Amino acid sequence: MKEKSRKVMWILTGILTLIFILVVYMTNSEIPFMMDDNWYFTMLAEDRPIENFADIVKSQVWHYYNWGGRSMTHGILQLTLLAGTRTADILNVLFTLLLGGMVCLAADHRRLPAFLAGISLVLGLNANWKMSMFWQAGAANYLYITVFILAYLYCYLRELPDEGSLLSCFFRRERKKENTGADKAEPAYAESAERVREPKTLPGIFLWIIPLGILAGWSNENMGPAVWIVSLAVILLVLKEKGRIRIWMIAGNLACLAGSVLCIIAPGNTVRTGQIKEEEYGILWRIFLRGYGESRGIMEYLFPVLLVLGFVWILNSCVLKQLPGRRTELVLLCAMLSWGAFVLSPHYPDRASFGTLVLCVCAILSVTAKILKQRADLAWPMWFAMLFCWLRGMYFCGEYLALAWGWIR
């Protein structure tokens, strides 16, 4: 791409980013605390408002034993409710931008157009944008916690070279055995400088990977186990290839496992599940309903983002003949696990597809980076495709604002 064309793209991207921030803030300011927010603003077991951090701890202890295991997300929710409406609005915008940054890091596509594409795809392809990003309880359960999940996942993905595919890991040894002479010392596929270069250890990671792992695992019932399995897969792959692993990787993985277990085995989950009507049905009918919920997740909630993912995947793999890379495959594995986990849940609300959506967006940006590396002339077509998603997200917010301001009835 010519320098002048690049500058025009970055200027337009910057303008669209500023508009995005302004519109998202205005939409947040028009959506009040409502529904579950009003309950979580109290001590839960007592009919009085929370007043300090100690009240939040007491509330979450009661919540854990009487209503559900998402102590971390609902603790975050109560903190934002205690901070007040305006502070919560600013935090929602900030975490939306942080999510875009973490998507770029996880996808290894760190440019301003990629950042705008990430936040535009998350908003524009969202199955329920209002209840997962702007409703305060939804923002805490999905928007906020997904930032921590991606931060945890990024720490592990960066340890694994991206070349090849996951399947190649299983056939590499056999391929080496077929080589003779000098070829015995050669790997099954060409190693690049990126593969041989050891990633620098993140500063102080051993101190913060444990709380981060607990947050990622104790997020919600589908994302926690999914991200734990993927981090374990990275550990096994790194151990297989390098013969050693970093101690923090084990510590973080165990912390994530502990968080997932604590979230799932909470006594409050049993109490809440017992109040769901589906549990009164027979086993065959429950199997049908859960299969229907999984199908609806694919064919309705996630269908738009899967269409975009399928397009860039076909362009990269079938037209340009490039592998997506192992990191991208691991992100997609995490997405599939987070979607599939809902077969164990009696209810699959559309807003709960948010984490899976974000993982698919990470995969889209990762594959797009590989496409643009080989075909820089596709930058503008990709940019205009992103613009449609940006416009869709702005339409959602704009329609809500127009209704709230009385411009349309």
Salt bridges, closest charged atoms under 4 A:
GLU3 OE1 - ARG6 NE 3.94
GLU46 OE1 - ARG48 NE 3.22
ASP55 OD2 - ARG48 NH1 3.48
ASP89 OD2 - ARG86 NH1 2.81
ASP108 OD1 - ARG110 NE 3.74
ASP108 OD2 - ARG327 NH1 3.75
GLU159 OE2 - ARG158 NH1 3.64
GLU159 OE1 - ARG246 NE 2.82
ASP162 OD2 - LYS370 NZ 2.94
GLU191 OE2 - ARG195 NE 3.71
GLU194 OE2 - ARG327 NH2 3.73
GLU198 OE2 - LYS242 NZ 3.47
GLU198 OE2 - ARG244 NH2 3.99
GLU198 OE2 - ARG246 NH2 3.36
GLU221 OE1 - ARG70 NH2 3.04
GLU241 OE2 - ARG172 NH1 3.33
GLU241 OE1 - ARG195 NH2 3.34
GLU241 OE2 - ARG326 NH1 2.24
GLU278 OE2 - ARG290 NE 3.33
GLU279 OE1 - ARG286 NH1 3.41
GLU279 OE2 - ARG290 NH2 3.34
GLU300 OE1 - ARG296 NE 2.79
ASP377 OD2 - ARG375 NH2 2.78
